[in-house]
Amino acid sequence: MKVETLIIYILIISIISILLTIYDKIASKKFKRNRIRENVLLFFAFIGGGLSMYITMRLIKHKTRHKKIMISLPIIII
């Protein structure tokens, strides 16, 4: 795999991960339904969006009390 292809892949997955995290934060405040499952968030973290998702969650203070997420994300990143 070319380096450029890998960079584009990580960039796209990171953007999707950020958007999913922000959507879930908005949904938690406004809709109280149509939330994104934690397993889906963790899947996107696992396939390359972990760092961007972790940073986004810290910045918008989303799911920071969920031990499953806050422990899993750094492990996935490493």
PDB file of N, CA, C and O in Angstrom:
ATOM      1  N   MET A   1       0.847  -1.173   0.000  1.00  0.00           N
ATOM      2  CA  MET A   1       0.000   0.000   0.000  1.00  0.00           C
ATOM      3  C   MET A   1       0.896   1.241   0.000  1.00  0.00           C
ATOM      4  O   MET A   1       1.877   1.314   0.740  1.00  0.00           O
ATOM      5  N   LYS A   2       0.553   2.178  -0.811  1.00  0.00           N
ATOM      6  CA  LYS A   2       1.323   3.413  -0.886  1.00  0.00           C
ATOM      7  C   LYS A   2       1.077   4.262   0.352  1.00  0.00           C
ATOM      8  O   LYS A   2       0.019   4.187   0.977  1.00  0.00           O
ATOM      9  N   VAL A   3       2.060   5.058   0.687  1.00  0.00           N
ATOM     10  CA  VAL A   3       1.951   5.947   1.843  1.00  0.00           C
ATOM     11  C   VAL A   3       0.823   6.956   1.642  1.00  0.00           C
ATOM     12  O   VAL A   3       0.088   7.268   2.579  1.00  0.00           O
ATOM     13  N   GLU A   4       0.690   7.463   0.420  1.00  0.00           N
ATOM     14  CA  GLU A   4      -0.364   8.442   0.133  1.00  0.00           C
ATOM     15  C   GLU A   4      -1.743   7.830   0.354  1.00  0.00           C
ATOM     16  O   GLU A   4      -2.634   8.482   0.899  1.00  0.00           O
ATOM     17  N   THR A   5      -1.918   6.592  -0.064  1.00  0.00           N
ATOM     18  CA  THR A   5      -3.187   5.903   0.105  1.00  0.00           C
ATOM     19  C   THR A   5      -3.499   5.712   1.585  1.00  0.00           C
ATOM     20  O   THR A   5      -4.640   5.895   2.012  1.00  0.00           O
ATOM     21  N   LEU A   6      -2.497   5.349   2.359  1.00  0.00           N
ATOM     22  CA  LEU A   6      -2.676   5.167   3.797  1.00  0.00           C
ATOM     23  C   LEU A   6      -3.044   6.484   4.472  1.00  0.00           C
ATOM     24  O   LEU A   6      -3.918   6.512   5.338  1.00  0.00           O
ATOM     25  N   ILE A   7      -2.396   7.553   4.090  1.00  0.00           N
ATOM     26  CA  ILE A   7      -2.703   8.874   4.659  1.00  0.00           C
ATOM     27  C   ILE A   7      -4.129   9.287   4.334  1.00  0.00           C
ATOM     28  O   ILE A   7      -4.845   9.786   5.203  1.00  0.00           O
ATOM     29  N   ILE A   8      -4.544   9.083   3.097  1.00  0.00           N
ATOM     30  CA  ILE A   8      -5.916   9.422   2.694  1.00  0.00           C
ATOM     31  C   ILE A   8      -6.916   8.570   3.470  1.00  0.00           C
ATOM     32  O   ILE A   8      -7.945   9.074   3.920  1.00  0.00           O
ATOM     33  N   TYR A   9      -6.620   7.290   3.626  1.00  0.00           N
ATOM     34  CA  TYR A   9      -7.498   6.386   4.378  1.00  0.00           C
ATOM     35  C   TYR A   9      -7.657   6.867   5.819  1.00  0.00           C
ATOM     36  O   TYR A   9      -8.778   6.997   6.309  1.00  0.00           O
ATOM     37  N   ILE A  10      -6.540   7.131   6.498  1.00  0.00           N
ATOM     38  CA  ILE A  10      -6.583   7.585   7.890  1.00  0.00           C
ATOM     39  C   ILE A  10      -7.331   8.914   7.990  1.00  0.00           C
ATOM     40  O   ILE A  10      -8.107   9.118   8.924  1.00  0.00           O
ATOM     41  N   LEU A  11      -7.110   9.799   7.057  1.00  0.00           N
ATOM     42  CA  LEU A  11      -7.786  11.097   7.050  1.00  0.00           C
ATOM     43  C   LEU A  11      -9.303  10.920   6.932  1.00  0.00           C
ATOM     44  O   LEU A  11     -10.060  11.544   7.674  1.00  0.00           O
ATOM     45  N   ILE A  12      -9.741  10.079   6.010  1.00  0.00           N
ATOM     46  CA  ILE A  12     -11.176   9.857   5.811  1.00  0.00           C
ATOM     47  C   ILE A  12     -11.796   9.200   7.048  1.00  0.00           C
ATOM     48  O   ILE A  12     -12.855   9.628   7.506  1.00  0.00           O
ATOM     49  N   ILE A  13     -11.154   8.178   7.587  1.00  0.00           N
ATOM     50  CA  ILE A  13     -11.669   7.498   8.781  1.00  0.00           C
ATOM     51  C   ILE A  13     -11.698   8.460   9.961  1.00  0.00           C
ATOM     52  O   ILE A  13     -12.638   8.439  10.756  1.00  0.00           O
ATOM     53  N   SER A  14     -10.686   9.293  10.081  1.00  0.00           N
ATOM     54  CA  SER A  14     -10.648  10.272  11.177  1.00  0.00           C
ATOM     55  C   SER A  14     -11.782  11.278  11.072  1.00  0.00           C
ATOM     56  O   SER A  14     -12.411  11.615  12.075  1.00  0.00           O
ATOM     57  N   ILE A  15     -12.044  11.754   9.876  1.00  0.00           N
ATOM     58  CA  ILE A  15     -13.147  12.707   9.676  1.00  0.00           C
ATOM     59  C   ILE A  15     -14.483  12.050  10.007  1.00  0.00           C
ATOM     60  O   ILE A  15     -15.323  12.650  10.679  1.00  0.00           O
ATOM     61  N   ILE A  16     -14.680  10.827   9.539  1.00  0.00           N
ATOM     62  CA  ILE A  16     -15.917  10.103   9.841  1.00  0.00           C
ATOM     63  C   ILE A  16     -16.044   9.898  11.353  1.00  0.00           C
ATOM     64  O   ILE A  16     -17.131  10.062  11.908  1.00  0.00           O
ATOM     65  N   SER A  17     -14.961   9.546  12.012  1.00  0.00           N
ATOM     66  CA  SER A  17     -14.977   9.328  13.464  1.00  0.00           C
ATOM     67  C   SER A  17     -15.332  10.608  14.209  1.00  0.00           C
ATOM     68  O   SER A  17     -16.104  10.576  15.168  1.00  0.00           O
ATOM     69  N   ILE A  18     -14.781  11.714  13.781  1.00  0.00           N
ATOM     70  CA  ILE A  18     -15.090  13.008  14.397  1.00  0.00           C
ATOM     71  C   ILE A  18     -16.564  13.339  14.206  1.00  0.00           C
ATOM     72  O   ILE A  18     -17.237  13.759  15.147  1.00  0.00           O
ATOM     73  N   LEU A  19     -17.062  13.150  12.991  1.00  0.00           N
ATOM     74  CA  LEU A  19     -18.474  13.455  12.712  1.00  0.00           C
ATOM     75  C   LEU A  19     -19.415  12.555  13.509  1.00  0.00           C
ATOM     76  O   LEU A  19     -20.439  13.022  14.008  1.00  0.00           O
ATOM     77  N   LEU A  20     -19.082  11.275  13.633  1.00  0.00           N
ATOM     78  CA  LEU A  20     -19.911  10.360  14.422  1.00  0.00           C
ATOM     79  C   LEU A  20     -19.939  10.778  15.889  1.00  0.00           C
ATOM     80  O   LEU A  20     -20.986  10.740  16.535  1.00  0.00           O
ATOM     81  N   THR A  21     -18.791  11.174  16.402  1.00  0.00           N
ATOM     82  CA  THR A  21     -18.708  11.597  17.796  1.00  0.00           C
ATOM     83  C   THR A  21     -19.519  12.863  18.041  1.00  0.00           C
ATOM     84  O   THR A  21     -20.254  12.951  19.024  1.00  0.00           O
ATOM     85  N   ILE A  22     -19.390  13.823  17.169  1.00  0.00           N
ATOM     86  CA  ILE A  22     -20.150  15.074  17.306  1.00  0.00           C
ATOM     87  C   ILE A  22     -21.644  14.814  17.154  1.00  0.00           C
ATOM     88  O   ILE A  22     -22.450  15.355  17.912  1.00  0.00           O
ATOM     89  N   TYR A  23     -22.018  13.988  16.177  1.00  0.00           N
ATOM     90  CA  TYR A  23     -23.437  13.658  16.008  1.00  0.00           C
ATOM     91  C   TYR A  23     -23.993  13.000  17.271  1.00  0.00           C
ATOM     92  O   TYR A  23     -25.092  13.337  17.713  1.00  0.00           O
ATOM     93  N   ASP A  24     -23.242  12.064  17.851  1.00  0.00           N
ATOM     94  CA  ASP A  24     -23.719  11.373  19.036  1.00  0.00           C
ATOM     95  C   ASP A  24     -23.871  12.341  20.206  1.00  0.00           C
ATOM     96  O   ASP A  24     -24.793  12.200  21.008  1.00  0.00           O
ATOM     97  N   LYS A  25     -22.990  13.306  20.308  1.00  0.00           N
ATOM     98  CA  LYS A  25     -23.101  14.322  21.366  1.00  0.00           C
ATOM     99  C   LYS A  25     -24.365  15.149  21.173  1.00  0.00           C
ATOM    100  O   LYS A  25     -25.107  15.385  22.126  1.00  0.00           O
ATOM    101  N   ILE A  26     -24.610  15.588  19.947  1.00  0.00           N
ATOM    102  CA  ILE A  26     -25.817  16.370  19.659  1.00  0.00           C
ATOM    103  C   ILE A  26     -27.062  15.528  19.912  1.00  0.00           C
ATOM    104  O   ILE A  26     -28.031  16.006  20.501  1.00  0.00           O
ATOM    105  N   ALA A  27     -27.035  14.276  19.467  1.00  0.00           N
ATOM    106  CA  ALA A  27     -28.185  13.381  19.652  1.00  0.00           C
ATOM    107  C   ALA A  27     -28.459  13.132  21.130  1.00  0.00           C
ATOM    108  O   ALA A  27     -29.614  12.983  21.527  1.00  0.00           O
ATOM    109  N   SER A  28     -27.423  13.086  21.940  1.00  0.00           N
ATOM    110  CA  SER A  28     -27.620  12.843  23.366  1.00  0.00           C
ATOM    111  C   SER A  28     -28.305  14.022  24.040  1.00  0.00           C
ATOM    112  O   SER A  28     -29.032  13.841  25.017  1.00  0.00           O
ATOM    113  N   LYS A  29     -28.086  15.205  23.538  1.00  0.00           N
ATOM    114  CA  LYS A  29     -28.690  16.404  24.122  1.00  0.00           C
ATOM    115  C   LYS A  29     -30.087  16.681  23.580  1.00  0.00           C
ATOM    116  O   LYS A  29     -30.987  17.040  24.340  1.00  0.00           O
ATOM    117  N   LYS A  30     -30.273  16.517  22.277  1.00  0.00           N
ATOM    118  CA  LYS A  30     -31.518  16.944  21.647  1.00  0.00           C
ATOM    119  C   LYS A  30     -32.512  15.822  21.410  1.00  0.00           C
ATOM    120  O   LYS A  30     -33.696  15.968  21.716  1.00  0.00           O
ATOM    121  N   PHE A  31     -32.046  14.703  20.869  1.00  0.00           N
ATOM    122  CA  PHE A  31     -32.980  13.685  20.401  1.00  0.00           C
ATOM    123  C   PHE A  31     -33.294  12.618  21.442  1.00  0.00           C
ATOM    124  O   PHE A  31     -34.403  12.085  21.470  1.00  0.00           O
ATOM    125  N   LYS A  32     -32.343  12.309  22.283  1.00  0.00           N
ATOM    126  CA  LYS A  32     -32.473  11.234  23.271  1.00  0.00           C
ATOM    127  C   LYS A  32     -32.753   9.880  22.620  1.00  0.00           C
ATOM    128  O   LYS A  32     -33.128   8.924  23.300  1.00  0.00           O
ATOM    129  N   ARG A  33     -32.574   9.806  21.335  1.00  0.00           N
ATOM    130  CA  ARG A  33     -32.695   8.553  20.588  1.00  0.00           C
ATOM    131  C   ARG A  33     -31.851   8.684  19.333  1.00  0.00           C
ATOM    132  O   ARG A  33     -31.191   9.701  19.121  1.00  0.00           O
ATOM    133  N   ASN A  34     -31.875   7.669  18.517  1.00  0.00           N
ATOM    134  CA  ASN A  34     -31.054   7.665  17.296  1.00  0.00           C
ATOM    135  C   ASN A  34     -29.578   7.919  17.612  1.00  0.00           C
ATOM    136  O   ASN A  34     -28.870   8.593  16.864  1.00  0.00           O
ATOM    137  N   ARG A  35     -29.142   7.364  18.734  1.00  0.00           N
ATOM    138  CA  ARG A  35     -27.750   7.502  19.141  1.00  0.00           C
ATOM    139  C   ARG A  35     -26.901   6.474  18.411  1.00  0.00           C
ATOM    140  O   ARG A  35     -27.415   5.497  17.867  1.00  0.00           O
ATOM    141  N   ILE A  36     -25.621   6.704  18.405  1.00  0.00           N
ATOM    142  CA  ILE A  36     -24.681   5.774  17.794  1.00  0.00           C
ATOM    143  C   ILE A  36     -24.192   4.830  18.888  1.00  0.00           C
ATOM    144  O   ILE A  36     -23.777   5.279  19.957  1.00  0.00           O
ATOM    145  N   ARG A  37     -24.239   3.545  18.630  1.00  0.00           N
ATOM    146  CA  ARG A  37     -23.820   2.556  19.618  1.00  0.00           C
ATOM    147  C   ARG A  37     -22.332   2.695  19.919  1.00  0.00           C
ATOM    148  O   ARG A  37     -21.533   3.062  19.056  1.00  0.00           O
ATOM    149  N   GLU A  38     -21.986   2.393  21.161  1.00  0.00           N
ATOM    150  CA  GLU A  38     -20.577   2.452  21.544  1.00  0.00           C
ATOM    151  C   GLU A  38     -19.739   1.484  20.724  1.00  0.00           C
ATOM    152  O   GLU A  38     -18.583   1.774  20.414  1.00  0.00           O
ATOM    153  N   ASN A  39     -20.309   0.340  20.369  1.00  0.00           N
ATOM    154  CA  ASN A  39     -19.563  -0.626  19.549  1.00  0.00           C
ATOM    155  C   ASN A  39     -19.219  -0.064  18.176  1.00  0.00           C
ATOM    156  O   ASN A  39     -18.157  -0.361  17.630  1.00  0.00           O
ATOM    157  N   VAL A  40     -20.110   0.743  17.621  1.00  0.00           N
ATOM    158  CA  VAL A  40     -19.834   1.370  16.325  1.00  0.00           C
ATOM    159  C   VAL A  40     -18.707   2.386  16.477  1.00  0.00           C
ATOM    160  O   VAL A  40     -17.797   2.443  15.650  1.00  0.00           O
ATOM    161  N   LEU A  41     -18.773   3.181  17.534  1.00  0.00           N
ATOM    162  CA  LEU A  41     -17.707   4.152  17.783  1.00  0.00           C
ATOM    163  C   LEU A  41     -16.365   3.445  17.969  1.00  0.00           C
ATOM    164  O   LEU A  41     -15.346   3.873  17.427  1.00  0.00           O
ATOM    165  N   LEU A  42     -16.379   2.364  18.738  1.00  0.00           N
ATOM    166  CA  LEU A  42     -15.138   1.618  18.955  1.00  0.00           C
ATOM    167  C   LEU A  42     -14.636   0.958  17.669  1.00  0.00           C
ATOM    168  O   LEU A  42     -13.428   0.840  17.463  1.00  0.00           O
ATOM    169  N   PHE A  43     -15.549   0.534  16.816  1.00  0.00           N
ATOM    170  CA  PHE A  43     -15.140  -0.041  15.525  1.00  0.00           C
ATOM    171  C   PHE A  43     -14.389   0.997  14.693  1.00  0.00           C
ATOM    172  O   PHE A  43     -13.332   0.710  14.133  1.00  0.00           O
ATOM    173  N   PHE A  44     -14.947   2.205  14.620  1.00  0.00           N
ATOM    174  CA  PHE A  44     -14.273   3.250  13.839  1.00  0.00           C
ATOM    175  C   PHE A  44     -12.947   3.649  14.478  1.00  0.00           C
ATOM    176  O   PHE A  44     -12.002   4.011  13.778  1.00  0.00           O
ATOM    177  N   ALA A  45     -12.877   3.583  15.791  1.00  0.00           N
ATOM    178  CA  ALA A  45     -11.596   3.827  16.459  1.00  0.00           C
ATOM    179  C   ALA A  45     -10.597   2.744  16.066  1.00  0.00           C
ATOM    180  O   ALA A  45      -9.435   3.034  15.781  1.00  0.00           O
ATOM    181  N   PHE A  46     -11.053   1.501  16.052  1.00  0.00           N
ATOM    182  CA  PHE A  46     -10.186   0.365  15.740  1.00  0.00           C
ATOM    183  C   PHE A  46      -9.656   0.403  14.310  1.00  0.00           C
ATOM    184  O   PHE A  46      -8.516   0.010  14.063  1.00  0.00           O
ATOM    185  N   ILE A  47     -10.466   0.870  13.372  1.00  0.00           N
ATOM    186  CA  ILE A  47     -10.022   0.880  11.975  1.00  0.00           C
ATOM    187  C   ILE A  47      -9.240   2.139  11.595  1.00  0.00           C
ATOM    188  O   ILE A  47      -8.932   2.354  10.423  1.00  0.00           O
ATOM    189  N   GLY A  48      -8.920   2.973  12.598  1.00  0.00           N
ATOM    190  CA  GLY A  48      -8.029   4.087  12.302  1.00  0.00           C
ATOM    191  C   GLY A  48      -8.437   5.447  12.833  1.00  0.00           C
ATOM    192  O   GLY A  48      -7.675   6.405  12.703  1.00  0.00           O
ATOM    193  N   GLY A  49      -9.605   5.558  13.421  1.00  0.00           N
ATOM    194  CA  GLY A  49     -10.056   6.867  13.882  1.00  0.00           C
ATOM    195  C   GLY A  49      -9.932   7.086  15.377  1.00  0.00           C
ATOM    196  O   GLY A  49     -10.532   8.013  15.920  1.00  0.00           O
ATOM    197  N   GLY A  50      -9.166   6.250  16.044  1.00  0.00           N
ATOM    198  CA  GLY A  50      -9.080   6.297  17.502  1.00  0.00           C
ATOM    199  C   GLY A  50      -8.546   7.601  18.060  1.00  0.00           C
ATOM    200  O   GLY A  50      -9.134   8.172  18.979  1.00  0.00           O
ATOM    201  N   LEU A  51      -7.449   8.072  17.519  1.00  0.00           N
ATOM    202  CA  LEU A  51      -6.836   9.292  18.042  1.00  0.00           C
ATOM    203  C   LEU A  51      -7.746  10.497  17.841  1.00  0.00           C
ATOM    204  O   LEU A  51      -7.958  11.278  18.768  1.00  0.00           O
ATOM    205  N   SER A  52      -8.276  10.647  16.649  1.00  0.00           N
ATOM    206  CA  SER A  52      -9.156  11.797  16.388  1.00  0.00           C
ATOM    207  C   SER A  52     -10.431  11.713  17.228  1.00  0.00           C
ATOM    208  O   SER A  52     -10.939  12.736  17.688  1.00  0.00           O
ATOM    209  N   MET A  53     -10.944  10.507  17.426  1.00  0.00           N
ATOM    210  CA  MET A  53     -12.147  10.328  18.245  1.00  0.00           C
ATOM    211  C   MET A  53     -11.847  10.661  19.702  1.00  0.00           C
ATOM    212  O   MET A  53     -12.642  11.332  20.360  1.00  0.00           O
ATOM    213  N   TYR A  54     -10.716  10.203  20.206  1.00  0.00           N
ATOM    214  CA  TYR A  54     -10.347  10.464  21.592  1.00  0.00           C
ATOM    215  C   TYR A  54     -10.183  11.967  21.833  1.00  0.00           C
ATOM    216  O   TYR A  54     -10.692  12.497  22.820  1.00  0.00           O
ATOM    217  N   ILE A  55      -9.488  12.638  20.948  1.00  0.00           N
ATOM    218  CA  ILE A  55      -9.287  14.087  21.072  1.00  0.00           C
ATOM    219  C   ILE A  55     -10.625  14.813  21.011  1.00  0.00           C
ATOM    220  O   ILE A  55     -10.880  15.719  21.804  1.00  0.00           O
ATOM    221  N   THR A  56     -11.481  14.415  20.067  1.00  0.00           N
ATOM    222  CA  THR A  56     -12.797  15.035  19.929  1.00  0.00           C
ATOM    223  C   THR A  56     -13.635  14.836  21.184  1.00  0.00           C
ATOM    224  O   THR A  56     -14.275  15.773  21.661  1.00  0.00           O
ATOM    225  N   MET A  57     -13.632  13.624  21.719  1.00  0.00           N
ATOM    226  CA  MET A  57     -14.413  13.352  22.932  1.00  0.00           C
ATOM    227  C   MET A  57     -13.924  14.191  24.103  1.00  0.00           C
ATOM    228  O   MET A  57     -14.729  14.677  24.899  1.00  0.00           O
ATOM    229  N   ARG A  58     -12.626  14.363  24.213  1.00  0.00           N
ATOM    230  CA  ARG A  58     -12.086  15.200  25.291  1.00  0.00           C
ATOM    231  C   ARG A  58     -12.473  16.667  25.086  1.00  0.00           C
ATOM    232  O   ARG A  58     -12.837  17.353  26.041  1.00  0.00           O
ATOM    233  N   LEU A  59     -12.397  17.142  23.854  1.00  0.00           N
ATOM    234  CA  LEU A  59     -12.709  18.551  23.576  1.00  0.00           C
ATOM    235  C   LEU A  59     -14.173  18.889  23.816  1.00  0.00           C
ATOM    236  O   LEU A  59     -14.487  19.942  24.371  1.00  0.00           O
ATOM    237  N   ILE A  60     -15.073  17.994  23.397  1.00  0.00           N
ATOM    238  CA  ILE A  60     -16.507  18.292  23.550  1.00  0.00           C
ATOM    239  C   ILE A  60     -17.097  17.631  24.794  1.00  0.00           C
ATOM    240  O   ILE A  60     -18.308  17.677  25.013  1.00  0.00           O
ATOM    241  N   LYS A  61     -16.237  17.016  25.607  1.00  0.00           N
ATOM    242  CA  LYS A  61     -16.644  16.362  26.856  1.00  0.00           C
ATOM    243  C   LYS A  61     -17.793  15.378  26.627  1.00  0.00           C
ATOM    244  O   LYS A  61     -18.849  15.459  27.255  1.00  0.00           O
ATOM    245  N   HIS A  62     -17.549  14.459  25.717  1.00  0.00           N
ATOM    246  CA  HIS A  62     -18.554  13.452  25.384  1.00  0.00           C
ATOM    247  C   HIS A  62     -18.041  12.072  25.754  1.00  0.00           C
ATOM    248  O   HIS A  62     -16.949  11.675  25.350  1.00  0.00           O
ATOM    249  N   LYS A  63     -18.832  11.348  26.520  1.00  0.00           N
ATOM    250  CA  LYS A  63     -18.545   9.987  26.961  1.00  0.00           C
ATOM    251  C   LYS A  63     -17.275   9.894  27.816  1.00  0.00           C
ATOM    252  O   LYS A  63     -16.661   8.830  27.901  1.00  0.00           O
ATOM    253  N   THR A  64     -16.889  10.984  28.436  1.00  0.00           N
ATOM    254  CA  THR A  64     -15.679  10.963  29.247  1.00  0.00           C
ATOM    255  C   THR A  64     -15.882  10.208  30.559  1.00  0.00           C
ATOM    256  O   THR A  64     -14.905   9.859  31.222  1.00  0.00           O
ATOM    257  N   ARG A  65     -17.108   9.954  30.937  1.00  0.00           N
ATOM    258  CA  ARG A  65     -17.392   9.181  32.150  1.00  0.00           C
ATOM    259  C   ARG A  65     -17.597   7.696  31.855  1.00  0.00           C
ATOM    260  O   ARG A  65     -17.751   6.893  32.776  1.00  0.00           O
ATOM    261  N   HIS A  66     -17.599   7.336  30.582  1.00  0.00           N
ATOM    262  CA  HIS A  66     -17.786   5.944  30.185  1.00  0.00           C
ATOM    263  C   HIS A  66     -16.427   5.244  30.201  1.00  0.00           C
ATOM    264  O   HIS A  66     -15.591   5.465  29.325  1.00  0.00           O
ATOM    265  N   LYS A  67     -16.224   4.406  31.201  1.00  0.00           N
ATOM    266  CA  LYS A  67     -14.921   3.745  31.355  1.00  0.00           C
ATOM    267  C   LYS A  67     -14.590   2.866  30.161  1.00  0.00           C
ATOM    268  O   LYS A  67     -13.432   2.778  29.750  1.00  0.00           O
ATOM    269  N   LYS A  68     -15.607   2.212  29.600  1.00  0.00           N
ATOM    270  CA  LYS A  68     -15.360   1.330  28.451  1.00  0.00           C
ATOM    271  C   LYS A  68     -14.705   2.102  27.311  1.00  0.00           C
ATOM    272  O   LYS A  68     -13.758   1.620  26.689  1.00  0.00           O
ATOM    273  N   ILE A  69     -15.206   3.283  27.045  1.00  0.00           N
ATOM    274  CA  ILE A  69     -14.682   4.101  25.949  1.00  0.00           C
ATOM    275  C   ILE A  69     -13.330   4.716  26.328  1.00  0.00           C
ATOM    276  O   ILE A  69     -12.371   4.621  25.562  1.00  0.00           O
ATOM    277  N   MET A  70     -13.250   5.333  27.487  1.00  0.00           N
ATOM    278  CA  MET A  70     -12.041   6.057  27.877  1.00  0.00           C
ATOM    279  C   MET A  70     -10.846   5.130  28.140  1.00  0.00           C
ATOM    280  O   MET A  70      -9.700   5.575  28.081  1.00  0.00           O
ATOM    281  N   ILE A  71     -11.097   3.872  28.425  1.00  0.00           N
ATOM    282  CA  ILE A  71     -10.004   2.911  28.559  1.00  0.00           C
ATOM    283  C   ILE A  71      -9.681   2.267  27.216  1.00  0.00           C
ATOM    284  O   ILE A  71      -8.514   2.056  26.887  1.00  0.00           O
ATOM    285  N   SER A  72     -10.716   1.958  26.442  1.00  0.00           N
ATOM    286  CA  SER A  72     -10.524   1.276  25.156  1.00  0.00           C
ATOM    287  C   SER A  72      -9.806   2.143  24.117  1.00  0.00           C
ATOM    288  O   SER A  72      -8.934   1.653  23.400  1.00  0.00           O
ATOM    289  N   LEU A  73     -10.162   3.402  24.034  1.00  0.00           N
ATOM    290  CA  LEU A  73      -9.569   4.253  23.001  1.00  0.00           C
ATOM    291  C   LEU A  73      -8.041   4.357  23.103  1.00  0.00           C
ATOM    292  O   LEU A  73      -7.359   4.154  22.098  1.00  0.00           O
ATOM    293  N   PRO A  74      -7.482   4.664  24.273  1.00  0.00           N
ATOM    294  CA  PRO A  74      -6.013   4.707  24.326  1.00  0.00           C
ATOM    295  C   PRO A  74      -5.357   3.350  24.004  1.00  0.00           C
ATOM    296  O   PRO A  74      -4.289   3.298  23.393  1.00  0.00           O
ATOM    297  N   ILE A  75      -5.998   2.279  24.415  1.00  0.00           N
ATOM    298  CA  ILE A  75      -5.460   0.938  24.093  1.00  0.00           C
ATOM    299  C   ILE A  75      -5.474   0.708  22.588  1.00  0.00           C
ATOM    300  O   ILE A  75      -4.506   0.196  22.025  1.00  0.00           O
ATOM    301  N   ILE A  76      -6.565   1.084  21.942  1.00  0.00           N
ATOM    302  CA  ILE A  76      -6.678   0.929  20.489  1.00  0.00           C
ATOM    303  C   ILE A  76      -5.628   1.799  19.786  1.00  0.00           C
ATOM    304  O   ILE A  76      -5.022   1.367  18.805  1.00  0.00           O
ATOM    305  N   ILE A  77      -5.415   3.005  20.277  1.00  0.00           N
ATOM    306  CA  ILE A  77      -4.443   3.917  19.667  1.00  0.00           C
ATOM    307  C   ILE A  77      -3.043   3.321  19.732  1.00  0.00           C
ATOM    308  O   ILE A  77      -2.287   3.381  18.763  1.00  0.00           O
ATOM    309  N   ILE A  78      -2.710   2.751  20.871  1.00  0.00           N
ATOM    310  CA  ILE A  78      -1.372   2.157  21.043  1.00  0.00           C
ATOM    311  C   ILE A  78      -1.259   0.926  20.174  1.00  0.00           C
ATOM    312  O   ILE A  78      -0.216   0.271  20.165  1.00  0.00           O
TER     313      ILE A  78
END
